[in-house]
Amino acid sequence: MEPTKPSQDLVRALTDEHVLRALMRHRRLTRAELAVEIGISKPTAGESVRRLTERGLVADTGERTPGGRGRGRVGSYYAIAPTAGVALAITISPAGVVAECIDVYGDTVARAVRQVDRTTWPRQVAAALQETVAEAAPGHSPVRLAVIGAADPVDRATGRLVHLPDSPFLVGELDPAALLAPIDVVVDNDVNWAALAEPEHARDFAYLYLGDGLGCAIVTDGAVRRGHSGLAGEIGHLLTTGPGGRSMPFIEVFGALGLRRPNSTAIDVDWLRYADQNGREAIGLAVSGVLAAIVALVDPREIVIGGTWGPALIDEIGKAAARMPRPVPLRPATTGIGDPVMAGVRAEALDRLRASLTA
């Protein structure tokens, strides 16, 4: 029995996808260059360009190759059409709401920021979210999707933000997907996005975020494990060792040490940076208790320490963690990538934008 040959429609669709991906890599190519890049004939490349131009995904840039006098025919350069669509990368945190508009090449074409109060109401954050999106979204190109990182737990099924006891950022049950409809919206916790911004070779690790809030992301086989409802990694209520050897929830350690912001469960990062050695060692011991629980449950290859103050105390954390029954290598979060949450959100937005164009 002879193998079934692929249909002409399937062949054309695959060719068009290869053409789009080649243009994403190189930004502009002639039909002859596309043929060489993909390994197809020039007529096949030309037909694909024609189809994609008719669909509004590819456009003639108006640029031409040098031609004539022995240089061959003049070639036209083609690129992804400016009207093909863009994506929004958004972060929601106590530092404010930030929206970046990115194109298919990963370039940021617009950016908007709105400040919010640390203890605020959902309607204030909702207004800030809608304002940043309106400012960042260009009028000439459709917004195909938005990816959001939020400094609060996120319900996996609905994308709504969930308020848990002792959460330092009080936005309540915000519903970003409903606010930005009809745009396709993906929402996840900021710590998960920060973990995904780590190098690709880091595939089995726990990412511990230690800042004005506390969080953890579990990555196994390169994927974040979010739990049944999306609330995996909420470590604030894990029991650990507090001052004086007392057992207490992790979040309460900072209250016992006087390291909370007034009238808030948020950790006072400025005060913590100047804590004396006894205070630093007490925090290191408390963090090691959390690490012991993580290691016992998920068996990570390594533990990454991130956040605004975590890497600064990695020596104290490491000394205390060395006494754990199952020590695991520690390292600080990768440096040099700016805002790790936005880096993770931006990468996901770009992947999804490109996938939507080639679907």
N, C-alpha and C positions, 0 to 999 in steps of 0.2 A: 504494500500500500504506500503510495507516494505521500510525502509530508504535505500538509496543507500550506499553500502559499499565502502570505499576508495579503490582505486586500489593498487596493490602491489607496483607499481612504486612510488606512493605517500607515502606509508608507509615507503618504503626504504629511500626515500629522507628526510622525517622527522626524521627518525632514524639517518641518517648520519649527519643531522644538529645538533641534540642533542649531538652526539658524538663529533663533532667539538667544540661546545660551552663548553662542559665539559672539553675538553683538553685545551681550552683557559683559563678556570678558574683555573685549577689545574696544568697545564703545562705538567704533565706526569701521566698516569694511566695505569693499566693493563686492560685486557679485563674483568676480573672479577670485578674490581673496577668500570669500566664503566657501567657494568650491574647493579650494586647496585646504582650508582649515578643517572642513568637515569630511573631505574625501568623497565628494560627489561631483557630477558633471556640471559644467557652467550652465547649460540649459535648465537642469534641475534646480540649481541655486536661483536662477532667474525666476523660475516659476514660483518657488517658495517666497521670494521677495515680493512678487506680484500679489500673491494671496495675502501675505501678512500686511502689505500696504493697504489693500482693500479693506482689511479688518481694522485698520487704524492702529496697528501695533508697531509697524515699521514705517519710517519716512525717509525720503531723500533729503540729505542734509544741505544740498546745494553746492557741496564741494566736489571738485573734479580732480582726477589724476592728470599729471602732465601727459600729453599725447601728441601725436604727429611727429614728422621728421624721424621716422624710424623707431619711435617709442611705442608704437602700437595705438590701438583705439583709446579714446578718452573714456575713463571709467567713472561712474558715479558712486559716491560714498553714501552708504545707508546706515541708519542708527535706529535704536528704539525710539518710537514717536514720543514727543514730549507729552502728548495727551493719553499715553498708554495707562497712566495711573501711578499713584504714589502710596506710601504707607506712613502711618503715624506711630512713633515710638514715644510712650508717655510714662512718666514716673509720678507717683503720688506719695508724698512723704511730709514729715514736719518741716522740711526745708522748703516746701512749696510744690506746686504742680508744674512740671516741665513737659512740653510737647515739642517733639522734633519731627519735621516732615522729611522723609528720605525718598530718594528716587531709586530706580532699579539698579543703579550703579553703587548704591550705598552712600551717596553724597547727601549731606544735610542741606536742604534747599531753604528751610525756614525753621525758626525756633521761637518759642514763646514761653514765658515764665509768669506765674502768679504766686505771690506769697500767701500763706495761710497760717493761722494760729495753731500752736501745738495742740491745744485742747479746743476743738472747734466742733461745729455741727455739720451734719451731712449736707445741708443745703448750701453752706458756704463752700465746701469742697466741690460740690456739684457745679456751682456757678464758676469756680475757678477752672474746673475741668473743661466746661463748655467754652469759656472765654479763650483758653489757650488753644483749643482745637480750632476755633473760628479764626484765630490770628495766624496759626501755623499752616492751616490747610490752604493750598493755592487755589485760585479760582479757575485756572486754565486746565487743570488735570484732576481727574476723579480720585478720591480717596478710596482705595480698594479695601483697606483693613486698618485696624489699630491694635497694637500690642501694648499692654499696660502692666507695669510693676507697681504694686501697692504695699506700703509699709503697714499692713494689717493682714490678718489671716483672710484667705479667700475661699469661698465655698466652691468646691470643684465642679459641681453640677450646674450652678447658676452663674458663677462669676461675680456674685455679690460679695462685698466685704463683710466680714463677720467681726463683731466686737466681743472679745473675751475679757474676763476679769483681769485687771492689772495691765491691760494693754495701754502703752503710753501715748498712742496716737488715737484720739477719740473721734473717729469719723462715723461710727455707727454702721448701719447696714447700707452702705452706698451701693448703687447698682450701675456701674459704668456702662454696661451693654445697653441698658434701657436709655441712658442719657445720650448715647452717641448713635442710636439707631437712625437710619438703617445700615450704618457701617458695621461690617463684621468685626467683632471685638474679642480679643483673647486677653484674659486677666489672670495674673498669678502673683504670689507673694514675692516681695522684693528680694528676700534671701535666696529663693530658688533661682531667680534670674542672675544674681551675683555668682552663685555656684556655677551656673552654666557658662559664665564668662571666663572660667578657669581654662587653662590649656586643654586641647583636645585629648592629650595623652592621659590626663587625669580622669579616669573612668570609674573608680571605686573609692569614694572618700566621703567624709562628713564635713560639711562647711559650717563652722560655728561663727555666727555673727554676734559680735559683742560691741554694742554702741549704746545710744540712749534707749534702745530697745534690745531685746534678746531673741535670737532665733537660730534655727538650724535647718540645713538642707541635707538630705541623704541622697547621694548619687551612686547608683550601682549600674554597671554595664553602660555607663554614659548617659543614663536617664535619671531624672529626679523622681523619687518615690514620694507621692503626695498623700497617700493614705486614702481610706474610703471616702471621706468627705473633703479632703484637701487640707486637713489641719495637722498633718504630720510635721514634726519639727518644732512645735510650740513648747519650748523647754522651760519656760518661766516657772512652771509649777513642779518641776522635777525636784525631789528631795535631795539635798546635799548637805555638806558640813558648813555651818555658819560660824560666826565668832564664838569663841569659848568652847568649840567642839559640839555646839548644839545642832540638832537636825532641823532643817527648815527648808521651805521652798526656795529655789534659786533666786527668784525675784526679791524675796524678803531679805536676803543677805545684804543688799545694797541699802535698804532702809535701816538695818541694824548697824551698818557702818556709817550712817549719815551721808550717804552718797546719792540721795534722790533729789530731784528738783522739787522746790516747794509746791505743795498741793498737787503732786503728780507722782506716778510710779516711774516716770522717765529717769534714767540714770544721769546724774550730773557729770558729764564727761570732763568738763573743765576742772572740777574739784578732784575727780578721780586721777587725773594726770599728775596731780601734786600730792597724792596720798603718800604717807610715809611707808617705810619698808614693811612694817607690821601689817598695815592695811593692804599693801600689794600682795603679801604672802597669804593673807586671809582670802583675798579674791582668787588667787591662784589655786588655793585648796578647794574653794567652792566650785571653781570651774572644773577641776580635776574630778570631782564627784559627778558632775554632769557628763564628762567624757567617759567615765567608767560605765555609766548607764548606757550611753550610746554604743560603746564597744561591745558590751554584753549583748545588746539587742540586734545590732546590724552588722558587726564585724567588718568595719571599713579597713581598707588598705592603709589609709593615712587620714589625718585630721588636719583640715585647713582652718587657720584662725584668721578671721576677717573682722570688719567693723572699724569704728573710729578709735577704739582703745585696745581692742584685743591683741593686735600685733605688738603693741608697746609693752604688754605684760607677758609675752610668750615665754620669756625665761622663767618667770615665777610659775606660770602654768606648767611648763615642761618639768620643772623640779618636782612639783607636787604630783604630776601625772606619772612620773617615773616610778612612783611607789604603787601604781595600780597593779592589780593581779595580772592584767594583760596589757602591757604598755604598747602604744601604737605611735609611729612616727608623727611628729607635729611639724607644720611649716606655716609661715605667714601666707596670707592670700597673695596672689600674683600682683606685683606692682607695675606701674607704668601704663595702666589702662584707664586712668581717670576714674570716672564714676563706674564701678563694676556693675551696678544695677542697670544703668542706662546702656552699658556695653552689651549686657545679656539681652535686654529688651530690643535694642537696635538690631542685633544679629538675628533674632527670631523674626522681627518685622521684615527684614530684608529677605530671609529665606522664604517666608510666606508670600511676599510680594512677587518674587520671581516665580514661585510655584503657581501663583494665580495667573500669571501671564502665559505660562507654558502649558497650563492645564488643557 
